[in-house]
Amino acid sequence: MAFVVSLGAHPGRSGRVCMSADQNGKDAPILLRAARGELVERPPVWLMRQAGRYMEAFREYSDKYSFRHRSETPEIAIELSLQPWRAFQTDGVIMFSDILTPLPAIGIEFDMVRGVGPRISNPVRSFEDLQNVTAASSFNPERDLSFVGTTLNALRDETAGKTTLLGFVGCPWTLAAYSMEGKGDKNLMKTKKILFSQPDVAHQLLDTLADVISKYIIYQIEQGAQVVQLFDSWAHHLSPEQYEKFSLPYTAKVVTTVKAWLSETGRSVPLIFFANGCGGKLELIKHALQGKVDVIQVDWSVNIADARERLGPEFVIQGNVDPLTLLGAETVIKDTVTKCCEDAGRRHILNLGHGVVQGTPESAVDLFCQTARNLKYAEVVEKLGKQ
Amino acid sequence: MAFVVSLGAHPGRSGRVCMSADQNGKDAPILLRAARGELVERPPVWLMRQAGRYMEAFREYSDKYSFRHRSETPEIAIELSLQPWRAFQTDGVIMFSDILTPLPAIGIEFDMVRGVGPRISNPVRSFEDLQNVTAASSFNPERDLSFVGTTLNALRDETAGKTTLLGFVGCPWTLAAYSMEGKGDKNLMKTKKILFSQPDVAHQLLDTLADVISKYIIYQIEQGAQVVQLFDSWAHHLSPEQYEKFSLPYTAKVVTTVKAWLSETGRSVPLIFFANGCGGKLELIKHALQGKVDVIQVDWSVNIADARERLGPEFVIQGNVDPLTLLGAETVIKDTVTKCCEDAGRRHILNLGHGVVQGTPESAVDLFCQTARNLKYAEVVEKLGKQ
């Protein structure tokens, strides 16, 4: 099991500029090329939450160490990030971390309680609580989240030219809701009370988080991330009207800032956006994020062909197989993957419609990836008579 | 508190034929007229899960009696059904019951565990288990669910001409999934394993349930229900493709059977269909249920104007205010209700987009209902320049 990674020297804030730039050509790995909108030869494949307890190799660590220890100790985070790539040859390696990881760096403390989920010890529910949140201008990921930088640098060295390295963040709404609610909850009663009676508290927190997350994405890119996914995991808690008010403007602020920085520094780093429960919101998302994100990940509540129609031709689409399909018979897995890729057409990155579920057989994840690798768009086009 | 209801004599299987028939005219209550597609003067209003622990009067019963005792003892079920009508003058009274209520009558035993939810002691997961499920032909609601008949008859007497009496059932998919899973679950792993490796077990159970539910709806109508809502509460667990396979055909079978019976017996009883998480499925629902159900209830993940556009003009639309809005300031409640009704246009029944949440202030439910009662379509039309 012991896969030893030499961490080497920390290359510092601008250490990755050249390496990022030189992955612009045809030699770039397939997921990176597809995320940039290039027409590739087959659907690239990775899985949300691909590092997890469903893997025996992962459980050797999760049984021993707490979540925060695992995700904040580079040696362990690196090993856990690489496991699914070694086992299934995924086209992407996503750093092992959590969307809540940056919160302690701005004074919002959390712990991950086994079998329960995250608990925030000092939730933000008033203007007074907001006083204790670090201003975005003082947020310093290089100082306070250096373990993320170390992890990304080492992963980039391990994977260079062979697979695509993904960083990720939570969207302002999702992080704000966690910070207000203090924990996962079916209804978000505490958060919604704030939205509907003291909306200015929410807006101030959202605005701070938008600036913090922008800086954090830029830091991840500087440290080696080739693609960054933004997770709006709690999008489903909001109606379309609420989503237009409390989420999309802040995500738009983040991606506008990041894209401006990418443009200034001459980098090409695609951004993927995922809103959980997006079925009623695709038109809003299209309108708010067109030209600002490159890829839209859709959950499995939507047919991917309908998603393509509703989102228009501009975005690459990622998704969207029901994760529970991986509990099914081999033919069900193969047929579902093939149908998803055929329905999606080209400019598609195969993924699940949500994270891998604990209890999924490793052999099923392997088959999921293999099926994508064996597809050839040339044959799909011939079969369906379409591009 | 003691609201005494005289149960009177049980009117028997056909006791309600005349009463149903005589509610066809302009004297019928507003919700019934709207559900039939008539143009009414303002949006009728009721709330899903309007009888519940958020009401102090309800807690006097729920603190003392188990769920099954409450829902299967007519005196209590009647009182609990009437409480929200007395408190908020809702335009509908829905019988206090549960979608799982008919399961024991076909050999599937359940109990409601406080704070946990339903637990089924003999889940159906194989052809062998199916042997223990009563055939639909032997399902006898008059004998095994007479408490439902008694409750509906008494409610009809109490409400006659003053408000609309609603019955309800769970859809075949939702009841089958509960029966296979054995309990509520985030992922339905056990159920999906069956769908994806022994689909014939699921299909056989679904087909039996479709016949059972058809008979159960007919029984509810014979006993006094003026409108019946079908809840596909677990629709969100299925992708659109899965939904077309494992849910819609069986719901279509139910409503086709019931509509044929209504037509034969000369009755006009509108059916309302609710699929939880319907955002990615509205076109499928339209296609499968057009001409077969009268009203589509939409959850709050969809904008109600978009829902109208996607569903076309034929259905009445019910919904879809975020239940958590009722935790907000008065102006937020009023504005949200008004906007929902304006966006929906006419042929709309105001409701929440999901059930009332425990912890909702009774005053907010009252304001929700009042706001609808104070709206006048004549003024809305003038304001918006539309029908």
Interface residues (C-beta under 8 A of the other chain):
Chain A: N187 L188 M189 K192 K193 L195 F196 S197 H236 S239 P240 E241 Q242 G277 C278 G279 G280 K281 E283 W300 S301 V302 N303 D306 D322 P323 L324 T325 L327 G328 A329 V332 K339 G353 V357 G359
Chain B: N187 L188 M189 K192 K193 L195 F196 S197 H236 S239 P240 E241 Q242 G277 C278 G279 G280 K281 E283 W300 S301 V302 N303 D306 D322 P323 L324 T325 L327 G328 A329 V332 K339 G353 V357 G359
